[in-house]
């Protein structure tokens, strides 16, 4: 009789605890699956980063070319400034020549009259 009571108690306890244990087991299985997926993502990311790091090693040093471009830009700017000054001077000379020609025309027309 005591044996039967123990069996009934054990079965009752198992029937109460079993759903909780099954729930925890399901959640642990889900967590393991998620962890495996996360590991795969981390492995893929690690591989991608390794490829990027390798590509960066293969890139040529562009600093020399950047310096050359900066120097060329400076020279082009200097030439542009010189050309602007020359253009201003030519316009000034053209204006003076036009005024002088107009003055001479006026003098010639006054002397022919």
Biopython code that builds the backbone (N, CA, C, O; Angstrom):
import numpy as np
from Bio.PDB.StructureBuilder import StructureBuilder

atoms = [
    (1, "UNK", "N", (0.814, -1.171, 0.000)),
    (1, "UNK", "CA", (0.000, 0.000, 0.000)),
    (1, "UNK", "C", (0.871, 1.252, 0.000)),
    (1, "UNK", "O", (0.580, 2.206, -0.722)),
    (2, "UNK", "N", (1.903, 1.260, 0.777)),
    (2, "UNK", "CA", (2.796, 2.390, 0.819)),
    (2, "UNK", "C", (3.514, 2.527, -0.515)),
    (2, "UNK", "O", (3.807, 3.624, -0.988)),
    (3, "UNK", "N", (3.784, 1.361, -1.101)),
    (3, "UNK", "CA", (4.428, 1.366, -2.392)),
    (3, "UNK", "C", (3.517, 1.980, -3.446)),
    (3, "UNK", "O", (3.973, 2.744, -4.297)),
    (4, "UNK", "N", (2.260, 1.654, -3.392)),
    (4, "UNK", "CA", (1.283, 2.182, -4.337)),
    (4, "UNK", "C", (1.129, 3.687, -4.144)),
    (4, "UNK", "O", (0.996, 4.419, -5.125)),
    (5, "UNK", "N", (1.143, 4.151, -2.937)),
    (5, "UNK", "CA", (1.017, 5.582, -2.645)),
    (5, "UNK", "C", (2.219, 6.338, -3.185)),
    (5, "UNK", "O", (2.089, 7.445, -3.708)),
    (6, "UNK", "N", (3.397, 5.725, -3.053)),
    (6, "UNK", "CA", (4.601, 6.373, -3.576)),
    (6, "UNK", "C", (4.551, 6.480, -5.092)),
    (6, "UNK", "O", (4.958, 7.487, -5.671)),
    (7, "UNK", "N", (4.037, 5.410, -5.736)),
    (7, "UNK", "CA", (3.932, 5.430, -7.198)),
    (7, "UNK", "C", (2.949, 6.501, -7.649)),
    (7, "UNK", "O", (3.215, 7.232, -8.603)),
    (8, "UNK", "N", (1.831, 6.592, -6.974)),
    (8, "UNK", "CA", (0.828, 7.601, -7.327)),
    (8, "UNK", "C", (1.378, 9.015, -7.097)),
    (8, "UNK", "O", (1.154, 9.920, -7.901)),
    (9, "UNK", "N", (2.094, 9.182, -5.994)),
    (9, "UNK", "CA", (2.707, 10.483, -5.716)),
    (9, "UNK", "C", (3.724, 10.847, -6.805)),
    (9, "UNK", "O", (3.760, 11.984, -7.277)),
    (10, "UNK", "N", (4.560, 9.856, -7.202)),
    (10, "UNK", "CA", (5.574, 10.073, -8.227)),
    (10, "UNK", "C", (4.915, 10.418, -9.563)),
    (10, "UNK", "O", (5.362, 11.324, -10.266)),
    (11, "UNK", "N", (3.849, 9.689, -9.908)),
    (11, "UNK", "CA", (3.140, 9.962, -11.162)),
    (11, "UNK", "C", (2.498, 11.347, -11.139)),
    (11, "UNK", "O", (2.524, 12.067, -12.137)),
    (12, "UNK", "N", (1.926, 11.711, -10.003)),
    (12, "UNK", "CA", (1.312, 13.038, -9.863)),
    (12, "UNK", "C", (2.354, 14.139, -9.989)),
    (12, "UNK", "O", (2.140, 15.155, -10.651)),
    (13, "UNK", "N", (3.484, 13.908, -9.336)),
    (13, "UNK", "CA", (4.570, 14.899, -9.405)),
    (13, "UNK", "C", (5.092, 15.019, -10.835)),
    (13, "UNK", "O", (5.333, 16.124, -11.319)),
    (14, "UNK", "N", (5.264, 13.900, -11.499)),
    (14, "UNK", "CA", (5.748, 13.910, -12.882)),
    (14, "UNK", "C", (4.733, 14.611, -13.791)),
    (14, "UNK", "O", (5.121, 15.369, -14.681)),
    (15, "UNK", "N", (3.456, 14.366, -13.576)),
    (15, "UNK", "CA", (2.444, 14.996, -14.436)),
    (15, "UNK", "C", (2.407, 16.506, -14.230)),
    (15, "UNK", "O", (2.039, 17.240, -15.147)),
    (16, "UNK", "N", (2.777, 16.982, -13.051)),
    (16, "UNK", "CA", (2.813, 18.423, -12.791)),
    (16, "UNK", "C", (4.094, 19.036, -13.367)),
    (16, "UNK", "O", (4.064, 20.122, -13.946)),
    (17, "UNK", "N", (5.204, 18.339, -13.204)),
    (17, "UNK", "CA", (6.493, 18.891, -13.597)),
    (17, "UNK", "C", (6.778, 18.674, -15.098)),
    (17, "UNK", "O", (7.507, 19.464, -15.698)),
    (18, "UNK", "N", (6.222, 17.632, -15.701)),
    (18, "UNK", "CA", (6.517, 17.298, -17.104)),
    (18, "UNK", "C", (6.274, 18.464, -18.063)),
    (18, "UNK", "O", (7.157, 18.722, -18.880)),
    (19, "UNK", "N", (5.146, 19.196, -18.034)),
    (19, "UNK", "CA", (4.951, 20.300, -18.988)),
    (19, "UNK", "C", (6.032, 21.386, -18.850)),
    (19, "UNK", "O", (6.493, 21.944, -19.846)),
    (20, "UNK", "N", (6.420, 21.670, -17.622)),
    (20, "UNK", "CA", (7.466, 22.670, -17.420)),
    (20, "UNK", "C", (8.790, 22.175, -17.989)),
    (20, "UNK", "O", (9.515, 22.937, -18.627)),
    (21, "UNK", "N", (9.106, 20.917, -17.764)),
    (21, "UNK", "CA", (10.357, 20.347, -18.275)),
    (21, "UNK", "C", (10.333, 20.320, -19.801)),
    (21, "UNK", "O", (11.324, 20.669, -20.442)),
    (22, "UNK", "N", (9.212, 19.909, -20.385)),
    (22, "UNK", "CA", (9.101, 19.894, -21.853)),
    (22, "UNK", "C", (9.227, 21.305, -22.418)),
    (22, "UNK", "O", (9.849, 21.494, -23.463)),
    (23, "UNK", "N", (8.650, 22.297, -21.747)),
    (23, "UNK", "CA", (8.745, 23.692, -22.181)),
    (23, "UNK", "C", (10.195, 24.170, -22.141)),
    (23, "UNK", "O", (10.678, 24.799, -23.082)),
    (24, "UNK", "N", (10.880, 23.864, -21.038)),
    (24, "UNK", "CA", (12.288, 24.240, -20.920)),
    (24, "UNK", "C", (13.114, 23.530, -21.988)),
    (24, "UNK", "O", (14.005, 24.136, -22.583)),
    (25, "UNK", "N", (12.829, 22.254, -22.239)),
    (25, "UNK", "CA", (13.554, 21.489, -23.247)),
    (25, "UNK", "C", (13.355, 22.103, -24.634)),
    (25, "UNK", "O", (14.311, 22.215, -25.402)),
    (26, "UNK", "N", (12.136, 22.498, -24.957)),
    (26, "UNK", "CA", (11.842, 23.138, -26.242)),
    (26, "UNK", "C", (12.600, 24.456, -26.376)),
    (26, "UNK", "O", (13.167, 24.748, -27.429)),
    (27, "UNK", "N", (12.605, 25.239, -25.317)),
    (27, "UNK", "CA", (13.316, 26.519, -25.350)),
    (27, "UNK", "C", (14.823, 26.330, -25.473)),
    (27, "UNK", "O", (15.494, 27.107, -26.153)),
    (28, "UNK", "N", (15.361, 25.293, -24.815)),
    (28, "UNK", "CA", (16.793, 24.998, -24.922)),
    (28, "UNK", "C", (17.121, 24.582, -26.353)),
    (28, "UNK", "O", (18.138, 25.003, -26.903)),
    (29, "UNK", "N", (16.269, 23.761, -26.956)),
    (29, "UNK", "CA", (16.479, 23.339, -28.355)),
    (29, "UNK", "C", (16.458, 24.564, -29.276)),
    (29, "UNK", "O", (17.296, 24.688, -30.170)),
    (30, "UNK", "N", (15.502, 25.462, -29.055)),
    (30, "UNK", "CA", (15.405, 26.678, -29.865)),
    (30, "UNK", "C", (16.642, 27.549, -29.684)),
    (30, "UNK", "O", (17.167, 28.107, -30.647)),
    (31, "UNK", "N", (17.093, 27.658, -28.459)),
    (31, "UNK", "CA", (18.288, 28.446, -28.168)),
    (31, "UNK", "C", (19.516, 27.846, -28.857)),
    (31, "UNK", "O", (20.344, 28.580, -29.394)),
    (32, "UNK", "N", (19.635, 26.524, -28.844)),
    (32, "UNK", "CA", (20.767, 25.869, -29.507)),
    (32, "UNK", "C", (20.738, 26.122, -31.010)),
    (32, "UNK", "O", (21.781, 26.343, -31.625)),
    (33, "UNK", "N", (19.546, 26.092, -31.600)),
    (33, "UNK", "CA", (19.408, 26.372, -33.034)),
    (33, "UNK", "C", (19.806, 27.814, -33.336)),
    (33, "UNK", "O", (20.532, 28.080, -34.294)),
    (34, "UNK", "N", (19.326, 28.739, -32.512)),
    (34, "UNK", "CA", (19.663, 30.148, -32.688)),
    (34, "UNK", "C", (21.163, 30.369, -32.521)),
    (34, "UNK", "O", (21.768, 31.129, -33.277)),
    (35, "UNK", "N", (21.760, 29.713, -31.539)),
    (35, "UNK", "CA", (23.198, 29.833, -31.316)),
    (35, "UNK", "C", (23.983, 29.281, -32.516)),
    (35, "UNK", "O", (25.005, 29.851, -32.900)),
    (36, "UNK", "N", (23.517, 28.191, -33.099)),
    (36, "UNK", "CA", (24.178, 27.626, -34.279)),
    (36, "UNK", "C", (24.082, 28.603, -35.453)),
    (36, "UNK", "O", (25.057, 28.797, -36.178)),
    (37, "UNK", "N", (22.903, 29.222, -35.643)),
    (37, "UNK", "CA", (22.741, 30.222, -36.704)),
    (37, "UNK", "C", (23.646, 31.421, -36.472)),
    (37, "UNK", "O", (24.262, 31.931, -37.407)),
    (38, "UNK", "N", (23.727, 31.872, -35.221)),
    (38, "UNK", "CA", (24.594, 32.991, -34.883)),
    (38, "UNK", "C", (26.058, 32.652, -35.164)),
    (38, "UNK", "O", (26.804, 33.487, -35.676)),
    (39, "UNK", "N", (26.467, 31.430, -34.828)),
    (39, "UNK", "CA", (27.838, 30.992, -35.102)),
    (39, "UNK", "C", (28.114, 31.017, -36.598)),
    (39, "UNK", "O", (29.183, 31.457, -37.019)),
    (40, "UNK", "N", (27.157, 30.547, -37.415)),
    (40, "UNK", "CA", (27.334, 30.576, -38.870)),
    (40, "UNK", "C", (27.464, 32.013, -39.379)),
    (40, "UNK", "O", (28.300, 32.298, -40.236)),
    (41, "UNK", "N", (26.635, 32.913, -38.850)),
    (41, "UNK", "CA", (26.715, 34.320, -39.259)),
    (41, "UNK", "C", (28.059, 34.927, -38.874)),
    (41, "UNK", "O", (28.656, 35.671, -39.652)),
    (42, "UNK", "N", (28.528, 34.613, -37.685)),
    (42, "UNK", "CA", (29.819, 35.137, -37.237)),
    (42, "UNK", "C", (30.942, 34.576, -38.101)),
    (42, "UNK", "O", (31.879, 35.297, -38.447)),
    (43, "UNK", "N", (30.855, 33.291, -38.454)),
    (43, "UNK", "CA", (31.867, 32.699, -39.332)),
    (43, "UNK", "C", (31.874, 33.381, -40.695)),
    (43, "UNK", "O", (32.941, 33.673, -41.237)),
    (44, "UNK", "N", (30.675, 33.641, -41.260)),
    (44, "UNK", "CA", (30.585, 34.328, -42.557)),
    (44, "UNK", "C", (31.159, 35.737, -42.466)),
    (44, "UNK", "O", (31.901, 36.171, -43.347)),
    (45, "UNK", "N", (30.815, 36.439, -41.409)),
    (45, "UNK", "CA", (31.328, 37.791, -41.219)),
    (45, "UNK", "C", (32.842, 37.773, -41.074)),
    (45, "UNK", "O", (33.533, 38.628, -41.628)),
    (46, "UNK", "N", (33.353, 36.805, -40.335)),
    (46, "UNK", "CA", (34.799, 36.681, -40.154)),
    (46, "UNK", "C", (35.485, 36.433, -41.494)),
    (46, "UNK", "O", (36.536, 37.010, -41.775)),
    (47, "UNK", "N", (34.885, 35.570, -42.322)),
    (47, "UNK", "CA", (35.451, 35.314, -43.650)),
    (47, "UNK", "C", (35.432, 36.585, -44.506)),
    (47, "UNK", "O", (36.413, 36.896, -45.181)),
    (48, "UNK", "N", (34.313, 37.318, -44.476)),
    (48, "UNK", "CA", (34.209, 38.566, -45.245)),
    (48, "UNK", "C", (35.244, 39.582, -44.776)),
    (48, "UNK", "O", (35.880, 40.247, -45.595)),
    (49, "UNK", "N", (35.413, 39.703, -43.473)),
    (49, "UNK", "CA", (36.404, 40.638, -42.940)),
    (49, "UNK", "C", (37.820, 40.226, -43.324)),
    (49, "UNK", "O", (38.669, 41.082, -43.571)),
    (50, "UNK", "N", (38.077, 38.939, -43.377)),
    (50, "UNK", "CA", (39.399, 38.465, -43.793)),
    (50, "UNK", "C", (39.656, 38.834, -45.255)),
    (50, "UNK", "O", (40.766, 39.228, -45.613)),
    (51, "UNK", "N", (38.621, 38.703, -46.101)),
    (51, "UNK", "CA", (38.756, 39.076, -47.516)),
    (51, "UNK", "C", (39.017, 40.572, -47.638)),
    (51, "UNK", "O", (39.880, 40.994, -48.408)),
    (52, "UNK", "N", (38.274, 41.371, -46.878)),
    (52, "UNK", "CA", (38.456, 42.830, -46.920)),
    (52, "UNK", "C", (39.861, 43.194, -46.445)),
    (52, "UNK", "O", (40.521, 44.042, -47.046)),
    (53, "UNK", "N", (40.312, 42.564, -45.383)),
    (53, "UNK", "CA", (41.655, 42.848, -44.866)),
    (53, "UNK", "C", (42.707, 42.480, -45.907)),
    (53, "UNK", "O", (43.697, 43.195, -46.069)),
    (54, "UNK", "N", (42.502, 41.386, -46.605)),
    (54, "UNK", "CA", (43.447, 40.975, -47.644)),
    (54, "UNK", "C", (43.435, 41.956, -48.807)),
    (54, "UNK", "O", (44.483, 42.257, -49.378)),
    (55, "UNK", "N", (42.253, 42.457, -49.162)),
    (55, "UNK", "CA", (42.141, 43.435, -50.252)),
    (55, "UNK", "C", (42.854, 44.730, -49.883)),
    (55, "UNK", "O", (43.481, 45.359, -50.737)),
    (56, "UNK", "N", (42.765, 45.126, -48.637)),
    (56, "UNK", "CA", (43.416, 46.357, -48.202)),
    (56, "UNK", "C", (44.929, 46.228, -48.274)),
    (56, "UNK", "O", (45.622, 47.215, -48.521)),
    (57, "UNK", "N", (45.437, 45.054, -48.068)),
    (57, "UNK", "CA", (46.878, 44.842, -48.170)),
    (57, "UNK", "C", (47.342, 45.007, -49.614)),
    (57, "UNK", "O", (48.463, 45.447, -49.871)),
    (58, "UNK", "N", (46.460, 44.648, -50.556)),
    (58, "UNK", "CA", (46.817, 44.676, -51.962)),
    (58, "UNK", "C", (46.684, 46.063, -52.585)),
    (58, "UNK", "O", (47.182, 46.287, -53.688)),
    (59, "UNK", "N", (46.028, 46.992, -51.908)),
    (59, "UNK", "CA", (45.854, 48.323, -52.472)),
    (59, "UNK", "C", (47.194, 49.045, -52.539)),
    (59, "UNK", "O", (47.989, 48.988, -51.601)),
    (60, "UNK", "N", (47.434, 49.722, -53.654)),
    (60, "UNK", "CA", (48.693, 50.473, -53.742)),
    (60, "UNK", "C", (48.640, 51.700, -52.831)),
    (60, "UNK", "O", (47.571, 52.199, -52.481)),
    (61, "UNK", "N", (49.820, 52.160, -52.467)),
    (61, "UNK", "CA", (49.897, 53.364, -51.651)),
    (61, "UNK", "C", (49.633, 54.557, -52.555)),
    (61, "UNK", "O", (50.418, 54.840, -53.460)),
    (62, "UNK", "N", (48.551, 55.244, -52.318)),
    (62, "UNK", "CA", (48.126, 56.335, -53.174)),
    (62, "UNK", "C", (48.613, 57.697, -52.700)),
    (62, "UNK", "O", (48.342, 58.706, -53.351)),
    (63, "UNK", "N", (49.316, 57.743, -51.595)),
    (63, "UNK", "CA", (49.738, 59.020, -51.026)),
    (63, "UNK", "C", (50.614, 59.805, -52.002)),
    (63, "UNK", "O", (50.479, 61.022, -52.122)),
    (64, "UNK", "N", (51.503, 59.112, -52.691)),
    (64, "UNK", "CA", (52.383, 59.763, -53.662)),
    (64, "UNK", "C", (51.551, 60.434, -54.769)),
    (64, "UNK", "O", (51.833, 61.562, -55.171)),
    (65, "UNK", "N", (50.533, 59.726, -55.249)),
    (65, "UNK", "CA", (49.692, 60.265, -56.317)),
    (65, "UNK", "C", (48.829, 61.421, -55.824)),
    (65, "UNK", "O", (48.581, 62.379, -56.557)),
    (66, "UNK", "N", (48.380, 61.325, -54.593)),
    (66, "UNK", "CA", (47.595, 62.417, -54.011)),
    (66, "UNK", "C", (48.447, 63.673, -53.924)),
    (66, "UNK", "O", (47.977, 64.768, -54.234)),
    (67, "UNK", "N", (49.692, 63.522, -53.505)),
    (67, "UNK", "CA", (50.600, 64.677, -53.427)),
    (67, "UNK", "C", (50.821, 65.276, -54.804)),
    (67, "UNK", "O", (50.846, 66.496, -54.963)),
    (68, "UNK", "N", (50.984, 64.407, -55.808)),
    (68, "UNK", "CA", (51.155, 64.901, -57.170)),
    (68, "UNK", "C", (49.925, 65.687, -57.623)),
    (68, "UNK", "O", (50.049, 66.759, -58.216)),
    (69, "UNK", "N", (48.750, 65.153, -57.343)),
    (69, "UNK", "CA", (47.519, 65.843, -57.733)),
    (69, "UNK", "C", (47.378, 67.185, -57.027)),
    (69, "UNK", "O", (46.949, 68.164, -57.638)),
    (70, "UNK", "N", (47.730, 67.237, -55.767)),
    (70, "UNK", "CA", (47.667, 68.509, -55.022)),
    (70, "UNK", "C", (48.631, 69.513, -55.636)),
    (70, "UNK", "O", (48.298, 70.690, -55.774)),
    (71, "UNK", "N", (49.824, 69.057, -56.007)),
    (71, "UNK", "CA", (50.810, 69.937, -56.628)),
    (71, "UNK", "C", (50.304, 70.432, -57.986)),
    (71, "UNK", "O", (50.434, 71.613, -58.308)),
    (72, "UNK", "N", (49.736, 69.539, -58.765)),
    (72, "UNK", "CA", (49.186, 69.928, -60.073)),
    (72, "UNK", "C", (48.047, 70.920, -59.887)),
    (72, "UNK", "O", (47.952, 71.903, -60.622)),
    (73, "UNK", "N", (47.191, 70.670, -58.917)),
    (73, "UNK", "CA", (46.078, 71.588, -58.656)),
    (73, "UNK", "C", (46.609, 72.979, -58.298)),
    (73, "UNK", "O", (46.089, 73.988, -58.774)),
    (74, "UNK", "N", (47.632, 73.023, -57.471)),
    (74, "UNK", "CA", (48.233, 74.305, -57.096)),
    (74, "UNK", "C", (48.778, 75.022, -58.318)),
    (74, "UNK", "O", (48.587, 76.227, -58.479)),
    (75, "UNK", "N", (49.459, 74.273, -59.180)),
    (75, "UNK", "CA", (50.027, 74.882, -60.387)),
    (75, "UNK", "C", (48.936, 75.366, -61.335)),
    (75, "UNK", "O", (49.056, 76.443, -61.919)),
    (76, "UNK", "N", (47.888, 74.590, -61.490)),
    (76, "UNK", "CA", (46.773, 75.001, -62.358)),
    (76, "UNK", "C", (46.120, 76.264, -61.804)),
    (76, "UNK", "O", (45.772, 77.170, -62.561)),
    (77, "UNK", "N", (45.956, 76.321, -60.493)),
    (77, "UNK", "CA", (45.381, 77.510, -59.872)),
    (77, "UNK", "C", (46.269, 78.724, -60.120)),
    (77, "UNK", "O", (45.775, 79.813, -60.415)),
    (78, "UNK", "N", (47.570, 78.533, -59.999)),
    (78, "UNK", "CA", (48.510, 79.632, -60.247)),
    (78, "UNK", "C", (48.402, 80.106, -61.696)),
    (78, "UNK", "O", (48.329, 81.307, -61.954)),
    (79, "UNK", "N", (48.393, 79.176, -62.628)),
    (79, "UNK", "CA", (48.272, 79.531, -64.048)),
    (79, "UNK", "C", (46.941, 80.226, -64.305)),
    (79, "UNK", "O", (46.880, 81.196, -65.060)),
    (80, "UNK", "N", (45.892, 79.742, -63.689)),
    (80, "UNK", "CA", (44.577, 80.368, -63.850)),
    (80, "UNK", "C", (44.597, 81.808, -63.343)),
    (80, "UNK", "O", (44.035, 82.697, -63.982)),
    (81, "UNK", "N", (45.234, 82.040, -62.210)),
    (81, "UNK", "CA", (45.344, 83.404, -61.676)),
    (81, "UNK", "C", (46.135, 84.304, -62.614)),
    (81, "UNK", "O", (45.771, 85.459, -62.834)),
    (82, "UNK", "N", (47.219, 83.768, -63.166)),
    (82, "UNK", "CA", (48.025, 84.547, -64.111)),
    (82, "UNK", "C", (47.197, 84.884, -65.351)),
    (82, "UNK", "O", (47.211, 86.020, -65.827)),
    (83, "UNK", "N", (46.485, 83.899, -65.863)),
    (83, "UNK", "CA", (45.650, 84.135, -67.041)),
    (83, "UNK", "C", (44.550, 85.165, -66.758)),
    (83, "UNK", "O", (44.233, 85.992, -67.612)),
    (84, "UNK", "N", (43.986, 85.109, -65.583)),
    (84, "UNK", "CA", (42.972, 86.097, -65.210)),
    (84, "UNK", "C", (43.572, 87.501, -65.199)),
    (84, "UNK", "O", (42.970, 88.446, -65.708)),
    (85, "UNK", "N", (44.761, 87.628, -64.617)),
    (85, "UNK", "CA", (45.443, 88.933, -64.592)),
    (85, "UNK", "C", (45.765, 89.414, -66.002)),
    (85, "UNK", "O", (45.579, 90.589, -66.318)),
    (86, "UNK", "N", (46.252, 88.501, -66.854)),
    (86, "UNK", "CA", (46.562, 88.867, -68.236)),
    (86, "UNK", "C", (45.292, 89.309, -68.962)),
    (86, "UNK", "O", (45.303, 90.297, -69.697)),
    (87, "UNK", "N", (44.208, 88.581, -68.754)),
    (87, "UNK", "CA", (42.946, 88.938, -69.398)),
    (87, "UNK", "C", (42.482, 90.317, -68.940)),
    (87, "UNK", "O", (42.021, 91.119, -69.752)),
    (88, "UNK", "N", (42.601, 90.592, -67.662)),
    (88, "UNK", "CA", (42.227, 91.920, -67.152)),
    (88, "UNK", "C", (43.076, 93.008, -67.809)),
    (88, "UNK", "O", (42.554, 94.057, -68.187)),
    (89, "UNK", "N", (44.370, 92.766, -67.944)),
    (89, "UNK", "CA", (45.263, 93.745, -68.564)),
    (89, "UNK", "C", (44.921, 93.947, -70.041)),
    (89, "UNK", "O", (44.926, 95.074, -70.536)),
    (90, "UNK", "N", (44.624, 92.847, -70.741)),
    (90, "UNK", "CA", (44.258, 92.950, -72.163)),
    (90, "UNK", "C", (42.970, 93.755, -72.309)),
    (90, "UNK", "O", (42.857, 94.596, -73.201)),
    (91, "UNK", "N", (42.006, 93.498, -71.436)),
    (91, "UNK", "CA", (40.751, 94.267, -71.495)),
    (91, "UNK", "C", (41.016, 95.748, -71.225)),
    (91, "UNK", "O", (40.428, 96.610, -71.876)),
    (92, "UNK", "N", (41.875, 96.039, -70.291)),
    (92, "UNK", "CA", (42.225, 97.436, -69.997)),
    (92, "UNK", "C", (42.889, 98.080, -71.212)),
    (92, "UNK", "O", (42.568, 99.211, -71.579)),
    (93, "UNK", "N", (43.822, 97.345, -71.835)),
    (93, "UNK", "CA", (44.490, 97.866, -73.032)),
    (93, "UNK", "C", (43.499, 98.068, -74.173)),
    (93, "UNK", "O", (43.562, 99.070, -74.886)),
    (94, "UNK", "N", (42.584, 97.118, -74.345)),
    (94, "UNK", "CA", (41.577, 97.258, -75.399)),
    (94, "UNK", "C", (40.716, 98.487, -75.155)),
    (94, "UNK", "O", (40.391, 99.229, -76.082)),
    (95, "UNK", "N", (40.360, 98.686, -73.924)),
    (95, "UNK", "CA", (39.562, 99.861, -73.586)),
    (95, "UNK", "C", (40.332, 101.135, -73.900)),
    (95, "UNK", "O", (39.770, 102.068, -74.473)),
    (96, "UNK", "N", (41.607, 101.190, -73.534)),
    (96, "UNK", "CA", (42.436, 102.376, -73.799)),
    (96, "UNK", "C", (42.605, 102.596, -75.310)),
    (96, "UNK", "O", (42.535, 103.725, -75.795)),
    (97, "UNK", "N", (42.829, 101.488, -76.048)),
    (97, "UNK", "CA", (42.987, 101.596, -77.501)),
    (97, "UNK", "C", (41.698, 102.123, -78.121)),
    (97, "UNK", "O", (41.733, 102.989, -78.996)),
    (98, "UNK", "N", (40.559, 101.600, -77.665)),
    (98, "UNK", "CA", (39.274, 102.068, -78.201)),
    (98, "UNK", "C", (39.081, 103.551, -77.916)),
    (98, "UNK", "O", (38.629, 104.297, -78.785)),
    (99, "UNK", "N", (39.417, 103.981, -76.714)),
    (99, "UNK", "CA", (39.287, 105.400, -76.371)),
    (99, "UNK", "C", (40.216, 106.255, -77.235)),
    (99, "UNK", "O", (39.831, 107.324, -77.708)),
    (100, "UNK", "N", (41.454, 105.764, -77.435)),
    (100, "UNK", "CA", (42.428, 106.513, -78.235)),
    (100, "UNK", "C", (41.962, 106.590, -79.689)),
    (100, "UNK", "O", (42.079, 107.637, -80.326)),
    (101, "UNK", "N", (41.434, 105.479, -80.213)),
    (101, "UNK", "CA", (40.929, 105.488, -81.588)),
    (101, "UNK", "C", (39.754, 106.455, -81.717)),
    (101, "UNK", "O", (39.657, 107.188, -82.701)),
    (102, "UNK", "N", (38.882, 106.458, -80.750)),
    (102, "UNK", "CA", (37.743, 107.374, -80.786)),
    (102, "UNK", "C", (38.226, 108.815, -80.730)),
    (102, "UNK", "O", (37.690, 109.670, -81.435)),
    (103, "UNK", "N", (39.227, 109.098, -79.906)),
    (103, "UNK", "CA", (39.769, 110.445, -79.807)),
    (103, "UNK", "C", (40.394, 110.875, -81.129)),
    (103, "UNK", "O", (40.206, 112.008, -81.571)),
    (104, "UNK", "N", (41.158, 109.939, -81.777)),
    (104, "UNK", "CA", (41.793, 110.266, -83.053)),
    (104, "UNK", "C", (40.747, 110.480, -84.144)),
    (104, "UNK", "O", (40.904, 111.367, -84.983)),
    (105, "UNK", "N", (39.694, 109.687, -84.140)),
    (105, "UNK", "CA", (38.624, 109.872, -85.121)),
    (105, "UNK", "C", (37.979, 111.247, -84.938)),
    (105, "UNK", "O", (37.678, 111.955, -85.898)),
    (106, "UNK", "N", (37.784, 111.588, -83.676)),
    (106, "UNK", "CA", (37.180, 112.887, -83.386)),
    (106, "UNK", "C", (38.087, 113.994, -83.870)),
    (106, "UNK", "O", (37.621, 114.969, -84.459)),
    (107, "UNK", "N", (39.397, 113.851, -83.624)),
    (107, "UNK", "CA", (40.361, 114.865, -84.085)),
    (107, "UNK", "C", (40.409, 114.922, -85.615)),
    (107, "UNK", "O", (40.459, 116.008, -86.194)),
    (108, "UNK", "N", (40.395, 113.764, -86.267)),
    (108, "UNK", "CA", (40.427, 113.736, -87.728)),
    (108, "UNK", "C", (39.159, 114.352, -88.327)),
    (108, "UNK", "O", (39.219, 115.122, -89.286)),
    (109, "UNK", "N", (38.030, 114.001, -87.749)),
    (109, "UNK", "CA", (36.803, 114.592, -88.296)),
    (109, "UNK", "C", (36.742, 116.099, -88.011)),
    (109, "UNK", "O", (36.164, 116.847, -88.799)),
    (110, "UNK", "N", (37.315, 116.541, -86.924)),
    (110, "UNK", "CA", (37.310, 117.970, -86.623)),
    (110, "UNK", "C", (38.272, 118.702, -87.568)),
    (110, "UNK", "O", (38.006, 119.830, -87.982)),
    (111, "UNK", "N", (39.409, 118.037, -87.911)),
    (111, "UNK", "CA", (40.372, 118.706, -88.767)),
    (111, "UNK", "C", (39.918, 118.696, -90.232)),
    (111, "UNK", "O", (40.313, 119.588, -90.983)),
    (112, "UNK", "N", (39.128, 117.753, -90.657)),
    (112, "UNK", "CA", (38.624, 117.730, -92.026)),
    (112, "UNK", "C", (37.459, 118.677, -92.205)),
    (112, "UNK", "O", (37.149, 119.061, -93.333)),
    (113, "UNK", "N", (36.842, 119.044, -91.184)),
    (113, "UNK", "CA", (35.709, 119.974, -91.294)),
    (113, "UNK", "C", (36.183, 121.344, -91.406)),
    (113, "UNK", "O", (35.378, 122.270, -91.507)),
]
sb = StructureBuilder()
sb.init_structure("model")
sb.init_model(0)
sb.init_chain("A")
sb.init_seg("    ")
for serial, (resi, resn, name, xyz) in enumerate(atoms, 1):
    if name == "N":
        sb.init_residue(resn, " ", resi, " ")
    sb.init_atom(name, np.array(xyz, "f"), 0.0, 1.0, " ", f" {name:<3s}", serial, name[0])
structure = sb.get_structure()
